[in-house]
Amino acid sequence: MDVIPLIPVKRCCLKIQESVGTSEFVMKNETQNETGHPNPIDRNKAILWARDLLQFPEWVILAVKVSRSNRTSVDECNELVSIAVIGPENNVLLDVLVRPDKAVSNDLLKAHGCDQARAFSSPSFEAIHKILEAGFAKTPVVVWAPSRLQQTLDHLCAVSHLPELRARFISAQAEYSKYVGDELPQGGYEMKQIPDVVGSTEPPSAVSECRKIAEVIAHMAASSQISASALTFNKNWSAAFYRPKIGPTAKIREILGFPPVQ
């Protein structure tokens, strides 16, 4: 089965320039330019969050892909789930389909991008649960939308009669939405879906979702901070003001609630 033990990586090699490729790299959901952001300070904060994260050596990206069928037969599975985890080096640590407990229609298999052979040679969720539980205990986990992903994990745990999985989830969606800056009338920013990467030919999967999240992080980290914010805000609130005054690893440890290294 396609399972690799989930362990913290030793160093971060998701290099910004290599990740974003050329200047033609574009996110379809990105609507604000540098000067059009309603609050440049928030955009700068999101950029610094991405830069700090890329320099922190121990984190992973998690995604769960769920495909559902409209069929209601009690003898047929109406849901397929894949789970993937990648590290900061963009290396796949986990890419696995949860073994269904009933027959699966060919239509559902096709929608999920797999076949009967893979479906019934896959591990049970109980086996995957043990790997995730061990990994979550020691590794910060970046996801797109934490609440939605947590609901999916809770459902999988409940139907398998297993303890709930809890992790230190970090929301890439919240930071990217802050970076784009589409304000809501009631305040805050519109929560964005994972943007499509123009030119990508990778088929939809849990792994491809992980890689899209990695691309978003690298794209933000490679962006220029808005130094003109001093024209609108307090002159001490320029982009330079938000550059970390401590090392990036120490800063991200502080953000994640880890104790400082003695």
C-alpha positions in Angstrom: 0.0 0.0 0.0 1.1 3.6 -0.7 1.9 4.6 2.9 5.1 6.2 4.1 5.5 6.9 7.9 4.6 10.5 8.6 7.7 12.1 10.2 9.0 15.7 10.5 11.3 16.7 7.8 14.8 17.9 8.7 15.0 21.0 6.6 13.0 23.1 4.2 13.9 23.0 0.6 10.7 24.4 -1.0 12.7 27.2 -2.6 10.7 30.2 -3.6 12.1 30.7 -7.0 12.0 27.1 -8.0 8.4 26.7 -6.7 6.8 29.6 -8.5 8.8 29.0 -11.7 8.6 31.9 -14.1 7.0 35.3 -13.8 4.0 33.9 -15.7 2.9 32.0 -12.6 -0.7 33.2 -11.9 -3.4 32.3 -9.4 -6.8 32.6 -11.0 -8.5 33.7 -7.8 -6.1 36.6 -7.1 -7.9 39.8 -8.0 -6.1 42.5 -6.0 -2.8 44.0 -7.2 -0.3 45.4 -4.8 -1.7 49.0 -4.8 -5.4 47.9 -4.8 -5.4 46.0 -1.5 -7.8 47.7 1.0 -5.3 47.1 3.8 -1.7 46.7 2.7 -0.6 45.9 6.2 -2.7 42.7 6.1 -1.2 41.7 2.8 2.3 42.3 4.1 1.5 40.1 7.2 0.4 37.3 4.9 3.6 37.5 2.9 5.7 37.4 6.0 3.7 34.4 7.3 4.5 32.5 4.1 8.2 33.4 4.3 8.5 32.4 7.9 6.8 29.1 7.3 9.1 28.2 4.4 12.1 28.6 6.7 10.6 26.5 9.5 12.0 23.0 9.2 9.1 20.9 10.6 5.7 21.1 9.1 3.6 19.2 6.5 0.6 19.9 4.2 -2.5 17.7 4.6 -5.4 17.3 2.1 -8.4 15.0 2.0 -10.3 14.3 -1.3 -13.8 13.1 -1.0 -15.9 11.8 -3.9 -19.6 11.0 -3.4 -22.2 9.2 -5.4 -26.0 9.9 -5.5 -26.7 6.2 -5.4 -28.6 5.0 -2.3 -28.2 1.3 -2.5 -27.4 -0.2 0.9 -25.1 -2.7 -0.8 -23.0 -0.1 -2.5 -20.4 2.4 -1.2 -21.4 6.0 -1.9 -18.2 7.7 -0.8 -14.5 7.4 -1.5 -11.8 9.2 0.4 -8.1 9.8 -0.3 -5.7 11.3 2.1 -2.3 12.9 1.2 0.5 14.5 3.1 3.5 16.3 1.6 6.6 17.9 3.3 8.2 21.2 2.7 10.5 19.6 0.2 7.4 18.8 -1.8 8.0 15.2 -1.2 5.0 12.9 -0.8 4.9 11.4 2.7 1.4 9.8 2.4 -0.8 9.1 -0.6 -3.5 6.6 0.3 -7.1 5.7 -0.5 -9.3 4.6 2.4 -10.4 1.1 1.6 -14.2 1.0 1.1 -16.3 -1.5 3.0 -18.8 -2.1 0.2 -18.8 -2.5 -3.6 -17.9 0.6 -5.5 -19.5 1.7 -8.8 -17.2 2.3 -11.7 -18.7 5.8 -12.0 -17.6 6.7 -8.5 -14.1 5.2 -9.1 -13.7 7.2 -12.3 -14.7 10.4 -10.5 -12.1 9.7 -7.8 -9.4 8.9 -10.3 -8.8 5.3 -9.3 -9.7 1.7 -10.1 -11.1 -1.4 -8.4 -7.7 -2.9 -7.9 -6.5 0.1 -5.9 -9.7 0.5 -4.0 -9.7 -3.0 -2.5 -5.9 -3.2 -2.0 -6.0 0.0 0.1 -5.6 0.0 3.9 -8.4 0.5 6.3 -9.0 3.9 7.9 -7.9 2.3 11.2 -4.4 1.7 9.8 -4.3 5.3 8.4 -5.6 6.6 11.6 -2.5 5.3 13.5 -0.2 7.0 11.0 -2.0 10.3 11.2 -2.3 10.2 15.0 1.5 9.7 15.4 2.3 12.4 12.9 -0.1 14.9 14.2 1.3 14.6 17.7 4.7 16.1 16.7 4.2 18.0 13.5 2.4 21.3 12.7 0.0 20.6 9.8 -0.9 23.2 7.1 -4.3 22.7 5.6 -6.6 24.9 3.4 -9.8 25.1 5.5 -9.3 23.6 9.0 -12.9 23.5 10.1 -14.1 21.7 6.9 -11.2 19.2 7.0 -11.8 18.6 10.7 -15.4 17.7 10.0 -14.3 15.2 7.4 -11.8 13.6 9.8 -14.5 13.5 12.5 -16.9 11.7 10.2 -14.3 9.1 9.2 -13.4 8.5 12.9 -17.0 8.2 13.9 -18.0 5.6 11.2 -14.9 3.6 12.1 -15.5 3.9 15.9 -12.1 5.5 16.4 -10.9 8.4 18.6 -11.1 11.8 17.1 -8.0 13.1 15.4 -6.8 16.5 16.6 -3.8 18.4 15.2 -2.2 21.9 15.3 -3.9 22.9 12.0 -2.6 26.1 10.3 -5.0 27.7 7.8 -3.5 28.6 4.5 -6.9 29.8 3.3 -7.0 32.5 6.0 -3.6 33.8 5.0 -4.3 33.7 1.3 -7.6 35.4 1.7 -5.9 38.2 3.7 -3.3 38.4 0.9 -5.9 38.8 -1.8 -7.9 41.3 0.2 -11.5 41.0 -1.1 -13.3 42.7 1.8 -16.7 41.7 3.1 -19.4 44.3 4.0 -19.5 43.1 7.5 -15.7 43.2 7.9 -12.9 40.7 7.3 -12.1 39.1 4.0 -13.9 36.7 1.7 -12.5 33.2 2.3 -11.0 32.0 -1.0 -11.1 28.5 -2.5 -7.8 26.9 -3.5 -6.8 28.8 -6.7 -6.1 27.0 -9.9 -2.5 27.2 -11.0 -2.5 28.3 -14.7 -0.7 25.7 -16.8 -1.0 22.8 -14.3 -2.0 19.5 -15.9 -2.0 17.4 -12.7 -5.3 15.6 -12.3 -7.4 16.4 -9.2 -6.3 14.4 -6.2 -5.4 14.8 -2.6 -1.8 15.1 -3.6 -2.5 17.7 -6.2 -4.4 19.7 -3.6 -1.4 19.6 -1.3 0.8 20.8 -4.1 -1.6 23.7 -4.9 -1.4 24.8 -1.3 2.4 24.6 -1.5 2.3 26.8 -4.6 0.1 29.3 -2.9 2.5 29.6 0.0 5.5 29.9 -2.3 3.7 32.5 -4.5 2.9 34.7 -1.4 6.4 34.3 -0.1 7.9 35.5 -3.4 5.6 38.5 -3.6 6.8 42.1 -2.9 5.7 43.8 0.3 3.9 47.1 -0.2 6.3 49.7 1.1 3.9 52.5 0.2 1.6 51.7 3.1 3.2 54.6 5.0 1.3 57.0 2.8 -2.0 55.8 4.2 -1.1 54.5 7.7 1.2 55.5 10.5 4.7 56.0 9.0 6.0 53.4 11.5 3.7 50.8 9.9 5.5 50.4 6.6 6.5 47.0 5.3 9.9 47.3 6.9 8.1 47.5 10.3 6.8 44.0 9.9 10.1 42.3 9.0 10.9 39.9 11.8 13.1 41.2 14.5 14.0 37.7 15.5 15.0 34.7 13.5 12.3 33.1 11.3 12.4 29.8 13.1 12.0 31.4 16.5 9.2 33.6 15.1 7.2 30.7 13.7 7.8 28.7 16.9 6.3 31.6 18.8 3.3 31.8 16.4 2.7 28.0 16.7 2.9 28.1 20.5 6.1 26.2 20.8 8.5 27.0 23.7 11.6 28.9 22.7 14.8 26.9 22.1 17.1 27.3 25.1 
